[in-house]
Amino acid sequence: MDPRLLTYYEAIERASADMLAAARSGNWDEVLKLEGACVLLISQLKHAAQEPEPPAPARDPQAQEAVRAKSRIMRRILVNDAEIRHLAEPWLQDLDDTLAGRSKTLH
């Protein structure tokens, strides 16, 4: 893995953490804004990943550490995403009910 790509993964991770913080505070407009930023970063990462990689020496310690860092970052992004989805479920159900014309009943 090209260690230069790690900066994209780190930026996506930061945006993911910011999305989680916004979701925890119930700021869904901010979550959506940050989701758009993530989409842009992922697009940029895909584009950068298509560029030819400079040749790396076999068993290059820097490249190996970049792969390990990418793996750690991806796990954190997935954990953040799962928690955001969990937090969003009630909000999405309310939105679905509103769009379907169902009113909330209070008990």
N, CA and C atoms as an extended XYZ file, in Angstrom:
321
Properties=species:S:1:pos:R:3:atomname:S:1:resname:S:1:resid:I:1 pbc="F F F"
N         0.845       -1.187        0.000 N   MET     1
C         0.000        0.000        0.000 CA  MET     1
C         0.882        1.239        0.000 C   MET     1
N         0.481        2.196       -0.807 N   ASP     2
C         1.196        3.463       -0.882 CA  ASP     2
C         0.930        4.246        0.410 C   ASP     2
N         1.969        4.506        1.211 N   PRO     3
C         1.758        5.233        2.467 CA  PRO     3
C         1.115        6.617        2.276 C   PRO     3
N         1.244        7.186        1.083 N   ARG     4
C         0.613        8.494        0.837 CA  ARG     4
C        -0.907        8.412        0.912 C   ARG     4
N        -1.462        7.247        0.616 N   LEU     5
C        -2.920        7.086        0.675 CA  LEU     5
C        -3.439        7.110        2.103 C   LEU     5
N        -2.547        6.877        3.050 N   LEU     6
C        -2.946        6.849        4.454 CA  LEU     6
C        -3.565        8.172        4.886 C   LEU     6
N        -3.134        9.274        4.300 N   THR     7
C        -3.710       10.576        4.678 CA  THR     7
C        -5.198       10.635        4.347 C   THR     7
N        -5.597        9.994        3.260 N   TYR     8
C        -7.029        9.954        2.922 CA  TYR     8
C        -7.799        9.131        3.955 C   TYR     8
N        -7.244        7.972        4.311 N   TYR     9
C        -7.908        7.140        5.313 CA  TYR     9
C        -8.026        7.887        6.644 C   TYR     9
N        -6.981        8.610        7.013 N   GLU    10
C        -7.019        9.371        8.262 CA  GLU    10
C        -8.079       10.467        8.212 C   GLU    10
N        -8.207       11.134        7.077 N   ALA    11
C        -9.223       12.185        6.932 CA  ALA    11
C       -10.632       11.596        6.996 C   ALA    11
N       -10.813       10.431        6.386 N   ILE    12
C       -12.122        9.771        6.432 CA  ILE    12
C       -12.435        9.362        7.869 C   ILE    12
N       -11.430        8.886        8.581 N   GLU    13
C       -11.631        8.507        9.983 CA  GLU    13
C       -12.034        9.719       10.821 C   GLU    13
N       -11.373       10.850       10.609 N   ARG    14
C       -11.728       12.072       11.363 CA  ARG    14
C       -13.164       12.479       11.059 C   ARG    14
N       -13.544       12.443        9.803 N   ALA    15
C       -14.918       12.798        9.429 CA  ALA    15
C       -15.908       11.816       10.056 C   ALA    15
N       -15.537       10.541       10.095 N   SER    16
C       -16.386        9.524       10.708 CA  SER    16
C       -16.564        9.797       12.204 C   SER    16
N       -15.482       10.144       12.881 N   ALA    17
C       -15.560       10.464       14.312 CA  ALA    17
C       -16.414       11.707       14.539 C   ALA    17
N       -16.281       12.693       13.664 N   ASP    18
C       -17.101       13.911       13.771 CA  ASP    18
C       -18.573       13.586       13.530 C   ASP    18
N       -18.842       12.687       12.580 N   MET    19
C       -20.225       12.261       12.326 CA  MET    19
C       -20.810       11.594       13.562 C   MET    19
N       -20.022       10.759       14.203 N   LEU    20
C       -20.494       10.076       15.404 CA  LEU    20
C       -20.787       11.082       16.511 C   LEU    20
N       -19.923       12.051       16.687 N   ALA    21
C       -20.162       13.074       17.710 CA  ALA    21
C       -21.452       13.841       17.409 C   ALA    21
N       -21.666       14.175       16.150 N   ALA    22
C       -22.890       14.888       15.762 CA  ALA    22
C       -24.119       14.002       15.985 C   ALA    22
N       -24.016       12.725       15.667 N   ALA    23
C       -25.140       11.807       15.871 CA  ALA    23
C       -25.452       11.667       17.355 C   ALA    23
N       -24.416       11.580       18.160 N   ARG    24
C       -24.633       11.467       19.614 CA  ARG    24
C       -25.348       12.686       20.173 C   ARG    24
N       -25.103       13.836       19.579 N   SER    25
C       -25.757       15.059       20.064 CA  SER    25
C       -27.085       15.310       19.359 C   SER    25
N       -27.459       14.427       18.433 N   GLY    26
C       -28.733       14.569       17.730 CA  GLY    26
C       -28.725       15.605       16.624 C   GLY    26
N       -27.542       16.016       16.183 N   ASN    27
C       -27.419       17.015       15.124 CA  ASN    27
C       -27.345       16.302       13.766 C   ASN    27
N       -28.513       15.884       13.273 N   TRP    28
C       -28.562       15.072       12.052 CA  TRP    28
C       -28.229       15.879       10.808 C   TRP    28
N       -28.469       17.188       10.826 N   ASP    29
C       -28.052       18.015        9.685 CA  ASP    29
C       -26.529       17.978        9.537 C   ASP    29
N       -25.827       18.035       10.664 N   GLU    30
C       -24.363       17.975       10.634 CA  GLU    30
C       -23.897       16.587       10.184 C   GLU    30
N       -24.588       15.548       10.625 N   VAL    31
C       -24.250       14.182       10.194 CA  VAL    31
C       -24.331       14.092        8.669 C   VAL    31
N       -25.409       14.625        8.108 N   LEU    32
C       -25.575       14.568        6.651 CA  LEU    32
C       -24.501       15.383        5.937 C   LEU    32
N       -24.157       16.529        6.491 N   LYS    33
C       -23.105       17.361        5.894 CA  LYS    33
C       -21.769       16.609        5.904 C   LYS    33
N       -21.463       15.991        7.037 N   LEU    34
C       -20.206       15.255        7.151 CA  LEU    34
C       -20.204       13.997        6.283 C   LEU    34
N       -21.374       13.406        6.111 N   GLU    35
C       -21.472       12.251        5.221 CA  GLU    35
C       -21.096       12.665        3.801 C   GLU    35
N       -21.526       13.847        3.393 N   GLY    36
C       -21.150       14.365        2.076 CA  GLY    36
C       -19.651       14.560        1.965 C   GLY    36
N       -19.041       15.039        3.051 N   ALA    37
C       -17.584       15.203        3.053 CA  ALA    37
C       -16.897       13.844        2.926 C   ALA    37
N       -17.440       12.826        3.588 N   CYS    38
C       -16.872       11.474        3.491 CA  CYS    38
C       -16.966       10.953        2.064 C   CYS    38
N       -18.089       11.180        1.426 N   VAL    39
C       -18.265       10.725        0.043 CA  VAL    39
C       -17.199       11.361       -0.851 C   VAL    39
N       -16.959       12.642       -0.659 N   LEU    40
C       -15.937       13.338       -1.448 CA  LEU    40
C       -14.547       12.764       -1.162 C   LEU    40
N       -14.234       12.556        0.111 N   LEU    41
C       -12.929       11.996        0.465 CA  LEU    41
C       -12.744       10.597       -0.116 C   LEU    41
N       -13.774        9.783       -0.077 N   ILE    42
C       -13.690        8.431       -0.621 CA  ILE    42
C       -13.470        8.481       -2.128 C   ILE    42
N       -14.135        9.412       -2.793 N   SER    43
C       -13.937        9.580       -4.235 CA  SER    43
C       -12.492        9.987       -4.528 C   SER    43
N       -11.961       10.904       -3.726 N   GLN    44
C       -10.575       11.330       -3.915 CA  GLN    44
C        -9.607       10.180       -3.651 C   GLN    44
N        -9.910        9.376       -2.635 N   LEU    45
C        -9.071        8.219       -2.331 CA  LEU    45
C        -9.064        7.239       -3.501 C   LEU    45
N       -10.249        6.958       -4.047 N   LYS    46
C       -10.324        6.041       -5.190 CA  LYS    46
C        -9.496        6.552       -6.359 C   LYS    46
N        -9.589        7.847       -6.614 N   HIS    47
C        -8.827        8.449       -7.713 CA  HIS    47
C        -7.326        8.333       -7.447 C   HIS    47
N        -6.917        8.660       -6.218 N   ALA    48
C        -5.491        8.590       -5.877 CA  ALA    48
C        -4.975        7.157       -5.920 C   ALA    48
N        -5.816        6.209       -5.566 N   ALA    49
C        -5.397        4.807       -5.559 CA  ALA    49
C        -5.196        4.265       -6.970 C   ALA    49
N        -5.780        4.918       -7.971 N   GLN    50
C        -5.624        4.475       -9.351 CA  GLN    50
C        -4.300        4.940       -9.950 C   GLN    50
N        -3.660        5.916       -9.300 N   GLU    51
C        -2.370        6.385       -9.790 CA  GLU    51
C        -1.334        5.293       -9.551 C   GLU    51
N        -0.364        5.180      -10.455 N   PRO    52
C         0.651        4.136      -10.268 CA  PRO    52
C         1.410        4.348       -8.958 C   PRO    52
N         1.594        3.251       -8.236 N   GLU    53
C         2.327        3.297       -6.974 CA  GLU    53
C         3.814        3.282       -7.256 C   GLU    53
N         4.550        4.090       -6.486 N   PRO    54
C         6.005        3.989       -6.654 CA  PRO    54
C         6.464        2.618       -6.157 C   PRO    54
N         7.451        2.042       -6.815 N   PRO    55
C         7.905        0.719       -6.377 CA  PRO    55
C         8.463        0.785       -4.955 C   PRO    55
N         8.071       -0.181       -4.145 N   ALA    56
C         8.549       -0.244       -2.767 CA  ALA    56
C         9.449       -1.454       -2.618 C   ALA    56
N        10.509       -1.291       -1.862 N   PRO    57
C        11.363       -2.457       -1.641 CA  PRO    57
C        10.597       -3.561       -0.919 C   PRO    57
N        10.964       -4.792       -1.188 N   ALA    58
C        10.295       -5.918       -0.526 CA  ALA    58
C        10.454       -5.782        0.982 C   ALA    58
N         9.364       -6.039        1.673 N   ARG    59
C         9.342       -5.983        3.134 CA  ARG    59
C         9.725       -4.603        3.670 C   ARG    59
N         9.307       -3.580        2.974 N   ASP    60
C         9.553       -2.208        3.410 CA  ASP    60
C         8.790       -1.966        4.720 C   ASP    60
N         9.488       -1.675        5.820 N   PRO    61
C         8.814       -1.494        7.109 CA  PRO    61
C         7.790       -0.356        7.088 C   PRO    61
N         8.076        0.702        6.360 N   GLN    62
C         7.134        1.827        6.288 CA  GLN    62
C         5.835        1.393        5.597 C   GLN    62
N         5.948        0.640        4.521 N   ALA    63
C         4.754        0.169        3.814 CA  ALA    63
C         3.976       -0.816        4.682 C   ALA    63
N         4.680       -1.679        5.408 N   GLN    64
C         4.000       -2.624        6.292 CA  GLN    64
C         3.260       -1.897        7.409 C   GLN    64
N         3.867       -0.864        7.962 N   GLU    65
C         3.199       -0.087        9.014 CA  GLU    65
C         1.995        0.651        8.441 C   GLU    65
N         2.093        1.131        7.208 N   ALA    66
C         0.955        1.800        6.575 CA  ALA    66
C        -0.216        0.836        6.428 C   ALA    66
N         0.058       -0.420        6.074 N   VAL    67
C        -1.008       -1.421        5.948 CA  VAL    67
C        -1.650       -1.673        7.305 C   VAL    67
N        -0.841       -1.785        8.358 N   ARG    68
C        -1.392       -1.995        9.705 CA  ARG    68
C        -2.212       -0.784       10.145 C   ARG    68
N        -1.715        0.418        9.864 N   ALA    69
C        -2.452        1.642       10.232 CA  ALA    69
C        -3.776        1.707        9.475 C   ALA    69
N        -3.759        1.364        8.192 N   LYS    70
C        -4.994        1.354        7.400 CA  LYS    70
C        -6.007        0.394        8.010 C   LYS    70
N        -5.545       -0.762        8.433 N   SER    71
C        -6.432       -1.745        9.044 CA  SER    71
C        -7.047       -1.210       10.335 C   SER    71
N        -6.242       -0.587       11.182 N   ARG    72
C        -6.763       -0.001       12.425 CA  ARG    72
C        -7.785        1.092       12.125 C   ARG    72
N        -7.468        1.939       11.155 N   ILE    73
C        -8.373        3.036       10.785 CA  ILE    73
C        -9.693        2.477       10.263 C   ILE    73
N        -9.620        1.477        9.388 N   MET    74
C       -10.841        0.899        8.824 CA  MET    74
C       -11.722        0.295        9.915 C   MET    74
N       -11.115       -0.371       10.899 N   ARG    75
C       -11.904       -0.928       12.000 CA  ARG    75
C       -12.607        0.182       12.774 C   ARG    75
N       -11.904        1.289       13.050 N   ARG    76
C       -12.529        2.405       13.786 CA  ARG    76
C       -13.655        3.027       12.970 C   ARG    76
N       -13.461        3.165       11.675 N   ILE    77
C       -14.514        3.713       10.820 CA  ILE    77
C       -15.745        2.809       10.860 C   ILE    77
N       -15.541        1.502       10.792 N   LEU    78
C       -16.671        0.564       10.833 CA  LEU    78
C       -17.395        0.601       12.179 C   LEU    78
N       -16.653        0.727       13.264 N   VAL    79
C       -17.273        0.834       14.591 CA  VAL    79
C       -18.080        2.127       14.674 C   VAL    79
N       -17.499        3.231       14.205 N   ASN    80
C       -18.219        4.511       14.200 CA  ASN    80
C       -19.493        4.408       13.370 C   ASN    80
N       -19.371        3.814       12.192 N   ASP    81
C       -20.518        3.682       11.299 CA  ASP    81
C       -21.635        2.866       11.952 C   ASP    81
N       -21.257        1.779       12.615 N   ALA    82
C       -22.265        0.948       13.277 CA  ALA    82
C       -22.987        1.730       14.374 C   ALA    82
N       -22.236        2.510       15.140 N   GLU    83
C       -22.890        3.278       16.203 CA  GLU    83
C       -23.770        4.388       15.624 C   GLU    83
N       -23.320        5.023       14.565 N   ILE    84
C       -24.142        6.064       13.916 CA  ILE    84
C       -25.447        5.445       13.426 C   ILE    84
N       -25.357        4.289       12.802 N   ARG    85
C       -26.574        3.610       12.320 CA  ARG    85
C       -27.506        3.263       13.474 C   ARG    85
N       -26.939        2.800       14.573 N   HIS    86
C       -27.751        2.478       15.752 CA  HIS    86
C       -28.458        3.729       16.277 C   HIS    86
N       -27.728        4.833       16.339 N   LEU    87
C       -28.316        6.089       16.817 CA  LEU    87
C       -29.355        6.632       15.838 C   LEU    87
N       -29.178        6.352       14.559 N   ALA    88
C       -30.074        6.892       13.533 CA  ALA    88
C       -31.375        6.122       13.404 C   ALA    88
N       -31.416        4.892       13.880 N   GLU    89
C       -32.617        4.074       13.686 CA  GLU    89
C       -33.901        4.749       14.167 C   GLU    89
N       -33.958        5.289       15.387 N   PRO    90
C       -35.206        5.946       15.807 CA  PRO    90
C       -35.517        7.175       14.947 C   PRO    90
N       -34.491        7.921       14.583 N   TRP    91
C       -34.685        9.119       13.773 CA  TRP    91
C       -35.219        8.724       12.399 C   TRP    91
N       -34.658        7.670       11.824 N   LEU    92
C       -35.115        7.218       10.508 CA  LEU    92
C       -36.545        6.687       10.574 C   LEU    92
N       -36.893        6.004       11.657 N   GLN    93
C       -38.256        5.508       11.808 CA  GLN    93
C       -39.239        6.676       11.919 C   GLN    93
N       -38.863        7.714       12.687 N   ASP    94
C       -39.710        8.908       12.788 CA  ASP    94
C       -39.888        9.562       11.424 C   ASP    94
N       -38.806        9.649       10.666 N   LEU    95
C       -38.872       10.243        9.334 CA  LEU    95
C       -39.774        9.416        8.432 C   LEU    95
N       -39.621        8.102        8.480 N   ASP    96
C       -40.456        7.212        7.679 CA  ASP    96
C       -41.929        7.371        8.053 C   ASP    96
N       -42.210        7.433        9.354 N   ASP    97
C       -43.591        7.619        9.808 CA  ASP    97
C       -44.159        8.949        9.326 C   ASP    97
N       -43.362        9.989        9.406 N   THR    98
C       -43.814       11.312        8.965 CA  THR    98
C       -44.107       11.313        7.478 C   THR    98
N       -43.187       10.724        6.699 N   LEU    99
C       -43.394       10.700        5.245 CA  LEU    99
C       -44.591        9.825        4.862 C   LEU    99
N       -44.876        8.822        5.658 N   ALA   100
C       -45.998        7.939        5.382 CA  ALA   100
C       -47.316        8.497        5.929 C   ALA   100
N       -47.248        9.623        6.616 N   GLY   101
C       -48.461       10.242        7.151 CA  GLY   101
C       -48.958        9.609        8.431 C   GLY   101
N       -48.099        8.803        9.065 N   ARG   102
C       -48.486        8.210       10.332 CA  ARG   102
C       -48.103        9.172       11.444 C   ARG   102
N       -49.024        9.358       12.362 N   SER   103
C       -48.721       10.250       13.478 CA  SER   103
C       -48.254        9.436       14.667 C   SER   103
N       -47.489       10.083       15.489 N   LYS   104
C       -47.020        9.438       16.717 CA  LYS   104
C       -48.174        9.405       17.717 C   LYS   104
N       -48.283        8.318       18.407 N   THR   105
C       -49.270        8.249       19.478 CA  THR   105
C       -48.534        8.241       20.795 C   THR   105
N       -49.040        8.999       21.726 N   LEU   106
C       -48.431        9.071       23.038 CA  LEU   106
C       -49.196        8.188       23.987 C   LEU   106
N       -48.495        7.437       24.761 N   HIS   107
C       -49.130        6.530       25.736 CA  HIS   107
C       -48.848        7.008       27.121 C   HIS   107
